[in-house]
Amino acid sequence: MAIFAAMELRSLLPNLVTACNALCGMLGILSVFQNRFEWALLFFLLGIFCDFLDGALARLLQVTSPLGLQLDSLADLITSGVLPGVMVYQLLRSQSDAYWELLEPPFIEGGALTLSKAGVVGVFLTLGTAFRLAHFNVSKEQINYFRGLASPASALFFMGYPLLLSNPLLAPLYSLLSQTNILIFWTLFFVFLMNSPLRMFKIKYKSTYDQIYMGILGLGSLVLFYFFGWASFSLCVVWYLLLCLVRNVPL
């Protein structure tokens, strides 16, 4: 009996870590609602850590299962899709006072529901992430590389964006980066990147050629973190995209 209980616990452990990923995503969403963007970023990073940890545990314990794969995608949608979508909505809502008022159904009291016209763009980020995750799940070719930008990288850009705006070294660019049209552009651009056919190198892939790029990525990220601190997360994603661009240029 004890052996069977140990086997069930072993198979359950990776799924519990995956559930922690989803939990971190939900806590991040609640943090965004309170404009606690630093906390939202922290919960997002914890969720991404759980996302890496559950796969490592499943392989180590040899308990991979279709259930775990499906649960992993659903947790990723919350942490890397819904959370950054809410972040974009909240940022754009604070910059624009234009709202839609939905008609009030006769059975609902308390006034019409209002939606930020600019903020609704955040919905497209969540939908784009959903398409990205679904395409990745059915793809058979993304073993040695990503086709399109991975959803955690896209989410990291937007989760770090508020800290980018508040960094003193980037104060001269604040008026540009904080513009509604600029953030809308970034949102639609990253939706395109996630669902594009562009090849993106995997950080954990161990080919000699890509290890060089990983070393350059790591070194550049350390430099950015030294100068910009927590605000460097968005810049690291841009640095990764530039390296992917160079990686795709034929020699």
C-alpha positions as CSV (number, residue, x, y, z in Angstrom):
1,M,0.0,0.0,0.0
2,A,2.8,2.4,0.9
3,I,4.5,1.7,-2.5
4,F,1.3,2.6,-4.4
5,A,0.9,5.8,-2.3
6,A,4.5,6.8,-3.1
7,M,3.9,6.2,-6.8
8,E,0.7,8.3,-6.7
9,L,2.5,11.1,-4.9
10,R,5.4,10.9,-7.4
11,S,3.0,11.3,-10.3
12,L,1.1,14.1,-8.5
13,L,4.1,16.2,-7.7
14,P,4.7,17.8,-11.1
15,N,1.0,18.6,-11.5
16,L,1.1,20.4,-8.1
17,V,4.0,22.5,-9.3
18,T,2.0,23.3,-12.5
19,A,-0.9,24.3,-10.3
20,C,1.4,26.7,-8.5
21,N,2.2,28.2,-11.9
22,A,-1.5,28.9,-12.4
23,L,-1.8,30.2,-8.8
24,C,1.1,32.7,-9.4
25,G,-0.6,33.9,-12.5
26,M,-3.9,34.5,-10.6
27,L,-2.0,36.4,-7.8
28,G,-0.3,38.4,-10.5
29,I,-3.6,39.4,-12.0
30,L,-4.9,40.5,-8.6
31,S,-1.7,42.5,-8.1
32,V,-2.3,44.3,-11.4
33,F,-5.8,45.2,-10.4
34,Q,-4.3,47.0,-7.4
35,N,-1.6,48.7,-9.5
36,R,1.1,46.7,-7.6
37,F,3.2,46.1,-10.7
38,E,6.3,45.0,-8.9
39,W,4.4,42.3,-7.2
40,A,2.8,41.3,-10.5
41,L,6.2,40.9,-12.0
42,L,7.4,38.9,-9.0
43,F,4.4,36.5,-9.2
44,F,5.0,36.1,-12.9
45,L,8.7,35.2,-12.4
46,L,7.7,32.7,-9.8
47,G,5.1,31.2,-12.2
48,I,7.7,30.9,-15.0
49,F,10.1,29.2,-12.5
50,C,7.3,26.7,-11.7
51,D,6.8,26.2,-15.4
52,F,10.4,25.1,-15.8
53,L,10.4,23.1,-12.6
54,D,7.3,20.9,-13.4
55,G,8.8,19.7,-16.7
56,A,12.1,19.0,-15.0
57,L,10.4,17.0,-12.3
58,A,8.2,15.1,-14.7
59,R,11.3,14.0,-16.7
60,L,13.3,13.2,-13.5
61,L,10.5,11.1,-12.0
62,Q,9.5,9.7,-15.4
63,V,5.8,10.5,-14.9
64,T,5.0,12.6,-18.0
65,S,1.4,12.2,-18.9
66,P,-1.2,13.8,-21.4
67,L,-3.0,15.2,-18.3
68,G,0.2,17.0,-17.2
69,L,0.7,18.4,-20.7
70,Q,-2.8,19.8,-20.9
71,L,-2.6,21.3,-17.4
72,D,0.7,22.9,-18.2
73,S,-0.7,24.7,-21.3
74,L,-3.7,25.9,-19.3
75,A,-1.4,27.2,-16.5
76,D,0.7,28.9,-19.2
77,L,-2.3,30.6,-20.6
78,I,-3.1,32.2,-17.3
79,T,0.5,33.2,-16.4
80,S,1.8,34.2,-19.9
81,G,-1.5,35.1,-21.6
82,V,-4.2,36.4,-19.3
83,L,-1.8,38.2,-16.8
84,P,0.1,40.3,-19.4
85,G,-3.2,41.0,-21.2
86,V,-4.6,42.4,-18.0
87,M,-1.4,44.4,-17.5
88,V,-1.8,45.9,-21.0
89,Y,-5.4,46.7,-20.3
90,Q,-4.6,48.4,-17.0
91,L,-1.7,50.5,-18.5
92,L,-3.8,51.7,-21.4
93,R,-6.9,52.3,-19.3
94,S,-4.8,54.7,-17.1
95,Q,-3.6,56.6,-20.2
96,S,-7.0,57.1,-21.9
97,D,-10.4,58.3,-20.7
98,A,-12.3,56.9,-23.7
99,Y,-14.7,54.1,-22.7
100,W,-17.4,52.0,-24.2
101,E,-20.6,51.5,-22.2
102,L,-22.3,48.2,-22.8
103,L,-26.1,48.2,-22.9
104,E,-27.5,47.2,-19.5
105,P,-29.7,44.1,-19.8
106,P,-33.1,44.4,-18.1
107,F,-32.3,41.8,-15.5
108,I,-29.0,43.5,-14.3
109,E,-29.1,46.5,-11.9
110,G,-26.3,48.9,-11.0
111,G,-25.5,50.6,-14.3
112,A,-23.8,49.8,-17.6
113,L,-20.5,48.0,-17.8
114,T,-17.7,50.3,-19.1
115,L,-14.6,49.1,-21.0
116,S,-11.6,51.1,-21.9
117,K,-11.4,51.5,-25.7
118,A,-7.6,51.5,-25.8
119,G,-7.3,48.8,-23.1
120,V,-9.3,46.3,-25.1
121,V,-6.2,45.8,-27.1
122,G,-4.9,43.7,-24.1
123,V,-7.5,41.1,-25.1
124,F,-5.7,40.5,-28.4
125,L,-2.5,39.7,-26.5
126,T,-4.3,37.0,-24.5
127,L,-5.9,35.6,-27.7
128,G,-2.6,35.7,-29.5
129,T,-1.0,33.8,-26.7
130,A,-3.8,31.2,-26.8
131,F,-3.2,30.6,-30.5
132,R,0.5,30.5,-29.9
133,L,0.2,27.8,-27.2
134,A,-2.3,25.8,-29.3
135,H,0.0,25.9,-32.3
136,F,2.9,24.8,-30.2
137,N,1.0,21.9,-28.7
138,V,0.2,20.4,-32.1
139,S,3.6,21.3,-33.8
140,K,6.1,18.5,-34.4
141,E,9.0,20.7,-35.6
142,Q,9.7,23.0,-32.6
143,I,12.1,20.6,-30.9
144,N,15.4,22.4,-31.6
145,Y,14.0,25.9,-32.0
146,F,10.8,27.9,-31.5
147,R,8.7,28.9,-34.5
148,G,7.5,32.3,-33.4
149,L,8.3,34.0,-30.1
150,A,7.7,31.9,-27.0
151,S,4.7,33.2,-24.9
152,P,6.8,33.6,-21.7
153,A,9.2,35.9,-23.5
154,S,6.3,38.0,-24.8
155,A,4.7,38.2,-21.4
156,L,8.0,39.1,-19.7
157,F,8.2,42.2,-22.0
158,F,4.9,43.5,-20.8
159,M,5.3,42.5,-17.2
160,G,8.5,44.6,-17.0
161,Y,7.1,47.5,-19.0
162,P,5.8,49.6,-16.0
163,L,9.3,49.4,-14.4
164,L,10.7,50.4,-17.7
165,L,8.6,53.6,-17.6
166,S,9.6,54.4,-14.0
167,N,13.4,53.9,-14.5
168,P,15.3,57.2,-14.1
169,L,17.8,56.4,-16.8
170,L,15.0,56.1,-19.3
171,A,13.2,59.3,-18.2
172,P,14.0,61.1,-21.5
173,L,12.1,58.4,-23.3
174,Y,9.1,58.4,-21.0
175,S,6.9,60.6,-23.2
176,L,7.5,58.2,-26.1
177,L,7.2,54.9,-24.3
178,S,4.1,55.9,-22.3
179,Q,2.1,56.9,-25.4
180,T,-1.0,54.9,-26.0
181,N,-0.2,54.3,-29.6
182,I,3.3,53.0,-28.8
183,L,1.9,50.5,-26.3
184,I,-0.8,49.4,-28.8
185,F,1.9,48.9,-31.4
186,W,4.0,46.8,-29.1
187,T,1.0,44.7,-28.2
188,L,0.0,44.0,-31.8
189,F,3.7,43.5,-32.8
190,F,4.2,40.8,-30.1
191,V,1.0,39.1,-31.1
192,F,2.4,38.9,-34.6
193,L,5.8,37.7,-33.3
194,M,4.3,34.9,-31.3
195,N,2.3,33.6,-34.3
196,S,4.9,34.3,-37.0
197,P,7.0,31.6,-38.8
198,L,10.3,33.3,-37.6
199,R,12.7,30.9,-36.0
200,M,13.8,31.8,-32.4
201,F,16.6,29.9,-30.7
202,K,15.9,28.0,-27.6
203,I,17.7,29.0,-24.4
204,K,18.0,25.4,-23.3
205,Y,19.1,23.9,-26.6
206,K,22.6,22.6,-26.5
207,S,24.0,22.9,-30.0
208,T,27.4,24.6,-30.1
209,Y,26.2,27.3,-32.4
210,D,23.2,28.3,-30.2
211,Q,25.4,28.1,-27.1
212,I,27.3,31.0,-28.5
213,Y,24.1,33.0,-28.8
214,M,23.1,32.0,-25.3
215,G,26.4,33.2,-23.9
216,I,25.9,36.6,-25.7
217,L,22.3,36.8,-24.5
218,G,23.5,36.1,-20.9
219,L,26.3,38.6,-21.0
220,G,24.1,41.3,-22.5
221,S,21.4,40.6,-20.0
222,L,23.9,41.0,-17.1
223,V,25.0,44.4,-18.5
224,L,21.4,45.5,-18.9
225,F,20.5,44.4,-15.3
226,Y,23.6,46.2,-14.0
227,F,22.4,49.5,-15.4
228,F,18.6,49.2,-15.3
229,G,17.9,46.7,-12.5
230,W,14.4,45.2,-12.6
231,A,13.5,47.5,-15.5
232,S,15.9,45.4,-17.7
233,F,13.5,42.5,-18.2
234,S,11.7,44.2,-21.1
235,L,15.1,45.2,-22.6
236,C,16.4,41.7,-22.3
237,V,13.5,40.5,-24.4
238,V,14.4,43.1,-27.1
239,W,18.0,42.0,-26.9
240,Y,16.9,38.4,-27.4
241,L,14.8,39.4,-30.4
242,L,17.8,41.2,-31.9
243,L,20.0,38.1,-31.5
244,C,17.3,35.9,-33.1
245,L,17.3,38.4,-36.0
246,V,21.0,38.0,-36.4
247,R,20.7,34.2,-36.0
248,N,18.3,34.0,-38.9
249,V,20.5,36.0,-41.3
250,P,22.1,33.6,-43.7
251,L,25.9,33.5,-43.5
